[in-house]
Amino acid sequence: MSLGCAGRFSEPSALVLLGLTILTLFLSSVPVSAWRPWPNATVANGSDLIFGNSKKYEGSSEFVRLKYHMGPVLTANITVHTIWYGTWQREQKKIIREFISSISADHSRHPSVSEWWKTVRLYTDQTGANISRTVRIGSEKNDRFYSHGKTLTRLSIQSVIKSAVTAKTKPLPISPQSGLYLLLTSDDVYVQDFCRQVCGFHYFTFPSIVGYTLPYAWVGNSAKLCPGMCAYPFAVPNYIPGLKALKSPNGDVGVDGMISVIGHEIAELASNPLVNAWYAGQDPSFPVEIADLCEGIYGTGGGGSYTGQLLDGRDGATYNLNGIRRRFLVQWIWNHLLGYCTGPNALDQ
C-alpha cells in the first residue's frame, strides 16, 4: 500500500475544513464541471456513517445536498465518440481507449474500473431507470493539423466538434440520446482556463454553433503546460518543496493524469448531461456534481493533500483500479444513497 504524501505537511483543523467545504459548495466560481486533481479545498469528514459493518468517512458530510432536478441521464448504452486534436502517439491512444473499454469489462481484476462505474450507475432518471452499464468506444476523428489553431476558447471547442460531425469524409455520427463526444487536446494545445482553473470540463453543444445539442467533454494533456496541476500525483506542484511524485502506471505522466479527468467527466456527463439532472447547489451555472464532491479522493482516508490509500505495483507504479490489461488511477465518485465518496479499492471492502 502507498501512503501517498501523508505526513509531509500539516493538515488544517476540522473546523477550517468544514468552512472550506461550505464555501466551496455555495460560493464556487469555477465554470461548469471544471476540475483539477489537486484540490483547492478539502471536503470535510462528517459524522460517523455506518452501512452494514462498513464505516465510511471519505468526503462524508451532512452539509452536502445533492439533488435530482428531473433532467435526463444517459440510460441508453453510451457510445464515446473521440476527437484526437493535435499530435498523438499510438501508445497514448491505446491507454485512453483501454480505460474507456474497461468501464464495461466485467472480468477485470478487482478492484476494477467496471466496479468503479457501479457507483455512477446508482443514479437514475425520473422513471427510475439507471445509468447504462455499457460504455463503448464509437467513431474517432483525427485533427492532426490543428484546424482551429493551438489556442482554443470554450466556443471554439464547439466549433471543433462541429467540424468533426460535419466533415465531408467519415464524419462522427449524430447521437444526441446516447452519444458522448470526447475532445482530447495534445500537450501543445492551450484551452481557455487550462492549468489556471481547469484540466477538463463538460457541457452540451449549442444548436446555433453545431446544429445539434450534444453532450461533450474536453480534457487536455498537461504534460508540457502544467503537470503538477493536472497530472497529480504523477507530477507535483513546484510550490510544495519536498513532495515526491508517484510513478505513473502506464509510463506516460500526461496521459495517466488525463485518465482520472476523463473518468470524472464521463461520470458527470452520464449523470448530468444537460446540466439539469444530478447536482448540488442552487445554480445550474455552477453545479457541484457527483465527481466534484470527491475531488482529490482516490482511496481510503483521502482528502485535502492526501490521495488516500493506493496500490503499489511490483514495478513501483501507483494505481487504484485495474482495467482489461492496464492499471489506472481514478478518483472516487459520490454515492448519493450512502452520502459519501466510494471506490472499489476501499480497505474495508
Buried (B, 14 or more C-beta within 10 A) or exposed (E): EBBBBBEBEEBBEEEEBBBBBEEBBBEBEBBBBBBBBBBEBBBBBBEEBEEEEEEBBBBBBEEBEBEBBEBBBBBBEBBBBBBBBBBBEEEBBBBBBBBBBBBBBEEBEEBBBBBBBBBBBBBBBEEEEBBBBEBBBBBBBBBEEBEBEEEBEBEBBBBBBBBBBEEEEEEBEBBEEBBBBBBBBBBEBBBBBBBEBBBBBBBBBBEEBBEBEBBBBBBBBBBEBBBBBBBBBBBBEEEEEEBEBBBBBBEBBBBBBBBBBBBBBBBBBBBBBBBBBBBBBEEBEBBBBBBBBBBBBBBBBBBBBBBBBBBBEEEEBBBBBBBBEBBBBBBBBBBBEBBBBBBBBBEEE
